[in-house]
Amino acid sequence: MSHHTADPVCPLCADKLQMAVPELVAWFNRIKAVYPNAHVSWSYRNQADQEQFFKDGKTQCHYPNSAHNKMQNGKPAALALDIFLIDEDGSARFPGLWYAKLNAENEQNREPILWGGRWKHLGDMDHFEFSGAQRSEA
């Protein structure tokens, strides 16, 4: 099954969203309604994945210090999603201008979402993090 641009339901995204807090799931579903070619690359990251990201220089956080590593009641409850677009040709795209537009929309709509593209130390363009009350345990 191919997931090109405007798949209304992406099983891979749905699986990843099951490991995120409900607030992020609701936010992404609002994004997906407006940008149907949006997809989730990461939600929860286990210790091995997080340490590989650290080793590869893609994060400055060891496990369990990333918003991607959060747990609630012993289950994954990521406070962050990494997202991307799929173009007409089926290629993944990570367009900085689109991420900046999403951030502006989040601010305008007073969404409790932090954008990693604003961080000077890492500039994590595809990272969006729930900034509401900390609902999960480390």
N, CA, C and O of each residue as an XYZ file, in Angstrom:
552
protein
N       0.846     -1.175      0.000
C       0.000      0.000      0.000
C       0.890      1.237      0.000
O       1.779      1.365      0.843
N       0.664      2.118     -0.911
C       1.455      3.335     -1.042
C       0.742      4.502     -0.381
O      -0.471      4.660     -0.510
N       1.498      5.302      0.317
C       0.926      6.493      0.960
C       1.493      7.722      0.294
O       2.523      8.259      0.700
N       0.794      8.154     -0.739
C       1.257      9.348     -1.431
C       0.804     10.593     -0.697
O       0.913     10.671      0.527
N       0.317     11.522     -1.403
C       0.131     12.852     -0.844
C      -1.010     12.989      0.140
O      -0.776     13.361      1.290
N      -2.211     12.708     -0.259
C      -3.362     13.121      0.536
C      -4.120     11.949      1.152
O      -5.350     11.959      1.189
N      -3.403     10.948      1.631
C      -4.076      9.835      2.287
C      -4.847     10.357      3.486
O      -4.266     11.007      4.356
N      -6.160     10.082      3.551
C      -6.931     10.572      4.691
C      -6.527      9.884      5.991
O      -6.519     10.511      7.050
N      -6.194      8.604      5.914
C      -5.765      7.869      7.096
C      -4.484      7.130      6.738
O      -4.459      6.342      5.792
N      -3.458      7.375      7.467
C      -2.189      6.700      7.247
C      -1.972      5.734      8.413
O      -1.815      6.176      9.551
N      -1.961      4.434      8.154
C      -1.780      3.469      9.249
C      -0.475      3.666     10.016
O      -0.441      3.469     11.231
N       0.595      4.051      9.328
C       1.869      4.276     10.026
C       1.767      5.468     10.975
O       2.262      5.413     12.101
N       1.125      6.543     10.521
C       0.910      7.702     11.399
C       0.025      7.307     12.575
O       0.307      7.676     13.715
N      -1.045      6.559     12.305
C      -1.964      6.146     13.363
C      -1.227      5.341     14.432
O      -1.463      5.534     15.625
N      -0.344      4.450     14.015
C       0.440      3.670     14.979
C       1.318      4.574     15.841
O       1.407      4.389     17.055
N       1.957      5.539     15.214
C       2.842      6.449     15.957
C       2.040      7.355     16.885
O       2.481      7.665     17.991
N       0.862      7.777     16.433
C       0.037      8.653     17.261
C      -0.489      7.943     18.508
O      -0.793      8.599     19.505
N      -0.600      6.630     18.469
C      -1.028      5.876     19.649
C      -0.034      6.005     20.795
O      -0.364      5.731     21.948
N       1.190      6.427     20.470
C       2.238      6.557     21.485
C       2.485      8.011     21.879
O       3.528      8.333     22.448
N       1.528      8.890     21.577
C       1.635     10.313     21.911
C       0.487     10.709     22.835
O      -0.536     10.028     22.899
N       0.672     11.825     23.554
C      -0.396     12.316     24.429
C      -1.588     12.765     23.570
O      -1.407     13.198     22.432
N      -2.795     12.661     24.113
C      -4.000     13.010     23.346
C      -3.985     14.426     22.780
O      -4.525     14.660     21.700
N      -3.382     15.363     23.483
C      -3.330     16.751     23.006
C      -2.563     16.849     21.688
O      -2.955     17.604     20.798
N      -1.471     16.089     21.558
C      -0.702     16.095     20.309
C      -1.455     15.377     19.198
O      -1.399     15.793     18.041
N      -2.152     14.313     19.538
C      -2.947     13.593     18.544
C      -4.015     14.527     17.973
O      -4.197     14.599     16.758
N      -4.712     15.236     18.847
C      -5.749     16.170     18.394
C      -5.140     17.275     17.528
O      -5.708     17.643     16.500
N      -3.986     17.802     17.944
C      -3.306     18.845     17.163
C      -2.936     18.311     15.777
O      -3.203     18.961     14.766
N      -2.323     17.126     15.733
C      -1.925     16.584     14.433
C      -3.141     16.327     13.551
O      -3.089     16.570     12.346
N      -4.219     15.847     14.124
C      -5.422     15.619     13.326
C      -5.949     16.918     12.725
O      -6.474     16.917     11.612
N      -5.812     18.027     13.453
C      -6.198     19.337     12.888
C      -5.250     19.717     11.748
O      -5.685     20.252     10.728
N      -3.962     19.442     11.922
C      -2.971     19.723     10.867
C      -3.281     18.875      9.636
O      -3.285     19.380      8.514
N      -3.536     17.600      9.848
C      -3.798     16.661      8.742
C      -5.036     17.070      7.944
O      -5.085     16.869      6.731
N      -6.037     17.642      8.623
C      -7.250     18.090      7.927
C      -6.955     19.229      6.958
O      -7.583     19.328      5.904
N      -6.011     20.080      7.307
C      -5.640     21.220      6.467
C      -4.552     20.844      5.463
O      -4.556     21.301      4.320
N      -3.621     20.002      5.912
C      -2.476     19.578      5.094
C      -2.512     18.046      5.002
O      -1.798     17.372      5.745
N      -3.327     17.492      4.108
C      -3.514     16.043      4.071
C      -2.266     15.244      3.722
O      -2.238     14.031      3.928
N      -1.236     15.899      3.197
C       0.000     15.192      2.891
C       1.006     15.257      4.046
O       2.179     14.930      3.866
N       0.546     15.680      5.235
C       1.398     15.679      6.440
C       1.421     14.279      7.042
O       0.415     13.570      7.047
N       2.576     13.903      7.542
C       2.758     12.582      8.151
C       3.680     12.694      9.364
O       4.417     13.670      9.506
N       3.630     11.696     10.227
C       4.443     11.642     11.446
C       5.644     10.742     11.202
O       5.490      9.582     10.818
N       6.843     11.275     11.425
C       8.029     10.428     11.323
C       8.377      9.813     12.677
O       8.816      8.665     12.737
N       8.184     10.567     13.771
C       8.485     10.064     15.117
C       7.485     10.608     16.124
O       7.063     11.762     16.044
N       7.123      9.777     17.050
C       6.450     10.221     18.276
C       7.323      9.698     19.415
O       8.347     10.304     19.730
N       6.939      8.593     20.034
C       7.731      8.031     21.127
C       9.021      7.412     20.589
O       9.024      6.749     19.552
N      10.115      7.642     21.317
C      11.389      6.974     21.015
C      11.827      6.212     22.253
O      11.896      6.773     23.346
N      12.121      4.934     22.078
C      12.627      4.143     23.187
C      14.097      4.488     23.439
O      14.673      5.319     22.738
N      14.689      3.855     24.428
C      16.063      4.192     24.815
C      17.049      3.963     23.666
O      17.906      4.809     23.413
N      16.936      2.833     22.971
C      17.869      2.546     21.876
C      17.751      3.585     20.765
O      18.765      4.073     20.266
N      16.526      3.927     20.373
C      16.332      4.936     19.324
C      16.866      6.291     19.764
O      17.543      6.972     18.993
N      16.565      6.689     21.001
C      17.010      7.995     21.489
C      18.528      8.075     21.536
O      19.108      9.081     21.130
N      19.172      7.030     22.026
C      20.637      7.037     22.107
C      21.268      7.032     20.723
O      22.337      7.612     20.534
N      20.622      6.383     19.745
C      21.139      6.439     18.376
C      21.016      7.853     17.819
O      21.929      8.338     17.151
N      19.891      8.519     18.091
C      19.730      9.916     17.666
C      20.812     10.778     18.287
O      21.369     11.650     17.619
N      21.121     10.543     19.572
C      22.170     11.310     20.248
C      23.525     11.043     19.581
O      24.270     11.976     19.284
N      23.832      9.780     19.353
C      25.103      9.392     18.723
C      25.246     10.028     17.340
O      26.338     10.442     16.950
N      24.127     10.104     16.598
C      24.133     10.668     15.243
C      24.085     12.191     15.230
O      24.108     12.797     14.158
N      24.018     12.826     16.412
C      23.994     14.286     16.493
C      22.649     14.898     16.151
O      22.573     16.093     15.869
N      21.580     14.102     16.170
C      20.247     14.606     15.828
C      19.498     15.118     17.048
O      18.420     15.696     16.913
N      20.051     14.915     18.227
C      19.479     15.436     19.463
C      20.611     15.696     20.445
O      21.700     15.134     20.326
N      20.340     16.546     21.401
C      21.302     16.805     22.462
C      20.878     16.136     23.761
O      21.501     16.339     24.803
N      19.815     15.335     23.698
C      19.241     14.711     24.888
C      19.468     13.214     24.911
O      19.178     12.508     23.945
N      19.991     12.741     26.032
C      20.025     11.305     26.285
C      18.646     10.865     26.760
O      17.864     11.675     27.258
N      18.355      9.577     26.602
C      17.143      8.991     27.148
C      17.224      9.065     28.672
O      18.287      8.760     29.213
N      16.186      9.443     29.391
C      14.811      9.751     29.008
C      14.523     11.239     29.002
O      13.418     11.647     29.360
N      15.484     12.064     28.607
C      15.370     13.509     28.755
C      14.719     14.233     27.586
O      14.604     15.459     27.621
N      14.296     13.526     26.568
C      13.615     14.145     25.427
C      12.105     14.068     25.623
O      11.597     13.157     26.278
N      11.404     15.023     25.056
C       9.941     14.991     25.071
C       9.411     13.781     24.303
O       8.257     13.393     24.483
N      10.241     13.185     23.451
C       9.859     11.973     22.730
C       9.876     10.739     23.628
O       9.320      9.708     23.249
N      10.494     10.811     24.801
C      10.717      9.643     25.654
C       9.737      9.508     26.803
O       9.910      8.622     27.640
N       8.741     10.326     26.879
C       7.868     10.357     28.047
C       6.935      9.156     28.105
O       6.504      8.612     27.088
N       6.645      8.770     29.340
C       5.764      7.640     29.629
C       4.668      8.122     30.573
O       4.851      9.076     31.328
N       3.527      7.441     30.515
C       2.438      7.717     31.446
C       1.805      6.373     31.795
O       1.392      5.618     30.915
N       1.737      6.094     33.077
C       1.180      4.814     33.545
C       1.853      3.630     32.866
O       1.199      2.647     32.516
N       3.182      3.735     32.681
C       3.948      2.642     32.099
C       3.818      2.480     30.596
O       4.317      1.500     30.042
N       3.159      3.419     29.916
C       2.971      3.332     28.467
C       3.563      4.567     27.801
O       3.593      5.640     28.404
N       4.038      4.427     26.551
C       4.550      5.590     25.828
C       3.510      6.702     25.750
O       2.343      6.460     25.441
N       3.954      7.919     26.033
C       3.095      9.105     25.981
C       3.944     10.289     25.530
O       4.144     11.242     26.282
N       4.438     10.220     24.303
C       5.334     11.251     23.775
C       4.691     12.628     23.848
O       3.505     12.797     23.564
N       5.494     13.595     24.230
C       5.067     14.989     24.247
C       5.526     15.708     22.981
O       5.356     16.921     22.862
N       6.113     14.962     22.025
C       6.630     15.583     20.803
C       6.346     14.702     19.600
O       6.321     13.474     19.688
N       6.135     15.364     18.478
C       6.008     14.706     17.181
C       6.996     15.346     16.222
O       7.192     16.561     16.239
N       7.611     14.531     15.394
C       8.369     15.014     14.247
C       7.502     14.715     13.040
O       7.020     13.595     12.874
N       7.303     15.720     12.198
C       6.392     15.561     11.066
C       7.068     15.973      9.762
O       8.096     16.652      9.765
N       6.473     15.551      8.648
C       7.008     15.861      7.329
C       5.866     15.845      6.321
O       4.735     15.491      6.653
N       6.173     16.229      5.099
C       5.214     16.193      3.990
C       5.650     15.131      2.988
O       6.839     14.843      2.858
N       4.687     14.552      2.285
C       4.989     13.666      1.159
C       4.518     14.375     -0.108
O       3.356     14.765     -0.226
N       5.444     14.531     -1.049
C       5.139     15.190     -2.327
C       4.404     14.259     -3.274
O       4.223     13.073     -2.999
N       3.985     14.832     -4.404
C       3.261     14.078     -5.432
C       4.045     12.841     -5.870
O       3.450     11.818     -6.211
N       5.364     12.930     -5.862
C       6.190     11.801     -6.318
C       6.431     10.773     -5.208
O       7.136      9.786     -5.422
N       5.852     10.997     -4.031
C       6.000     10.059     -2.925
C       7.242     10.285     -2.082
O       7.547      9.489     -1.194
N       7.960     11.369     -2.354
C       9.179     11.671     -1.595
C       8.866     12.457     -0.337
O       8.013     13.344     -0.335
N       9.573     12.117      0.732
C       9.446     12.869      1.984
C      10.136     14.219      1.825
O      11.231     14.309      1.269
N       9.484     15.263      2.320
C      10.017     16.617      2.262
C       9.950     17.233      3.657
O       9.032     16.967      4.433
N      10.936     18.052      3.947
C      11.033     18.716      5.242
C      11.206     20.222      4.998
O      12.272     20.777      5.264
N      10.145     20.884      4.488
C      10.260     22.277      4.048
C      10.212     23.286      5.200
O       9.206     23.411      5.898
N      11.310     23.990      5.375
C      11.411     24.975      6.445
C      10.308     26.012      6.421
O       9.802     26.395      7.476
N       9.922     26.478      5.234
C       8.872     27.495      5.155
C       7.527     26.951      5.635
O       6.753     27.676      6.260
N       7.248     25.691      5.347
C       5.997     25.083      5.822
C       6.010     24.966      7.344
O       5.007     25.247      8.000
N       7.136     24.556      7.898
C       7.229     24.457      9.360
C       7.041     25.833     10.010
O       6.361     25.951     11.030
N       7.634     26.853      9.428
C       7.474     28.209      9.962
C       6.005     28.654      9.863
O       5.492     29.320     10.762
N       5.343     28.283      8.775
C       3.923     28.609      8.609
C       3.087     27.896      9.675
O       2.189     28.502     10.260
N       3.374     26.609      9.934
C       2.672     25.883     10.995
C       2.879     26.559     12.345
O       1.940     26.689     13.130
N       4.101     26.985     12.611
C       4.387     27.665     13.871
C       3.565     28.943     13.987
O       2.990     29.220     15.039
N       3.510     29.721     12.910
C       2.716     30.956     12.926
C       1.238     30.645     13.160
O       0.564     31.354     13.906
N       0.739     29.595     12.529
C      -0.652     29.192     12.735
C      -0.882     28.755     14.176
O      -1.905     29.089     14.774
N       0.073     28.005     14.736
C      -0.034     27.588     16.141
C      -0.114     28.804     17.059
O      -0.937     28.850     17.974
N       0.742     29.780     16.808
C       0.743     30.990     17.634
C      -0.564     31.759     17.474
O      -1.138     32.223     18.459
N      -1.031     31.894     16.243
C      -2.273     32.620     15.984
C      -3.459     31.927     16.665
O      -4.347     32.592     17.199
N      -3.467     30.604     16.645
C      -4.560     29.831     17.243
C      -4.333     29.535     18.728
O      -5.124     28.837     19.364
N      -3.247     30.074     19.263
C      -2.881     29.870     20.673
C      -2.796     28.399     21.044
O      -3.203     27.984     22.129
N      -2.255     27.622     20.108
C      -2.028     26.202     20.370
C      -0.871     26.076     21.372
O       0.111     26.810     21.257
N      -0.960     25.178     22.335
C       0.126     24.984     23.299
C       1.210     24.075     22.720
O       1.547     23.037     23.291
N       1.741     24.491     21.578
C       2.720     23.695     20.841
C       3.986     24.529     20.626
O       3.927     25.637     20.093
N       5.125     23.985     21.046
C       6.422     24.619     20.810
C       7.020     24.057     19.524
O       6.905     22.863     19.247
N       7.653     24.919     18.748
C       8.289     24.505     17.505
C       9.795     24.443     17.703
O      10.414     25.417     18.133
N      10.379     23.295     17.388
C      11.821     23.110     17.517
C      12.639     23.979     16.584
O      13.831     24.171     16.827
N      12.050     24.511     15.531
C      12.766     25.387     14.601
C      13.154     26.714     15.223
O      13.967     27.447     14.660
N      12.586     27.032     16.375
C      12.914     28.288     17.056
C      14.102     28.130     18.001
O      14.607     29.116     18.537
N      14.546     26.889     18.203
C      15.652     26.645     19.130
C      16.974     26.955     18.456
O      17.297     26.384     17.414
N      17.719     27.838     19.037
C      19.006     28.233     18.468
C      20.050     27.127     18.583
O      20.927     27.018     17.726
N      19.968     26.304     19.634
C      20.990     25.291     19.867
C      20.876     24.077     18.953
O      21.862     23.364     18.767
N      19.716     23.822     18.384
C      19.576     22.636     17.543
C      18.823     22.919     16.244
O      19.123     22.311     15.216
N      17.857     23.827     16.274
C      17.084     24.129     15.072
C      16.388     22.902     14.522
O      16.586     22.537     13.363
N      15.582     22.269     15.336
C      14.912     21.018     15.023
C      13.616     21.324     14.271
O      12.536     21.311     14.860
N      13.726     21.598     12.974
C      12.634     22.134     12.166
C      11.376     21.280     12.159
O      10.275     21.829     12.131
N      11.498     19.958     12.184
C      10.323     19.094     12.048
C       9.704     18.709     13.394
O       8.781     17.896     13.437
N      10.198     19.279     14.483
C       9.796     18.922     15.850
C       8.733     19.878     16.379
O       8.910     21.096     16.366
N       7.613     19.297     16.849
C       6.547     20.064     17.479
C       6.215     19.384     18.802
O       5.997     18.173     18.857
N       6.180     20.182     19.863
C       6.109     19.646     21.221
C       4.959     20.263     22.005
O       4.783     21.482     22.010
N       4.186     19.424     22.661
C       3.102     19.899     23.515
C       3.709     20.619     24.716
O       4.557     20.067     25.417
N       3.271     21.846     24.945
C       3.851     22.659     26.021
C       2.880     22.909     27.158
O       3.145     23.740     28.028
N       1.750     22.196     27.164
C       0.786     22.352     28.240
C       1.302     21.695     29.518
O       2.484     21.372     29.632
N       0.423     21.512     30.446
C       0.795     20.887     31.718
C       1.466     19.543     31.464
O       1.017     18.765     30.622
N       2.521     19.282     32.182
C       3.233     18.018     32.040
C       2.351     16.887     32.536
O       2.161     16.717     33.740
N       1.816     16.119     31.606
C       0.874     15.056     31.931
C       1.564     13.733     32.200
O       0.913     12.783     32.637
N       2.860     13.642     31.952
C       3.479     12.328     32.013
C       4.668     12.299     32.948
O       5.210     13.334     33.334
N       5.051     11.115     33.294
C       6.234     10.889     34.115
C       7.412     10.625     33.204
O       7.226     10.200     32.064
N       8.611     10.865     33.676
C       9.801     10.630     32.851
C      10.005      9.158     32.592
O      10.959      8.777     31.915
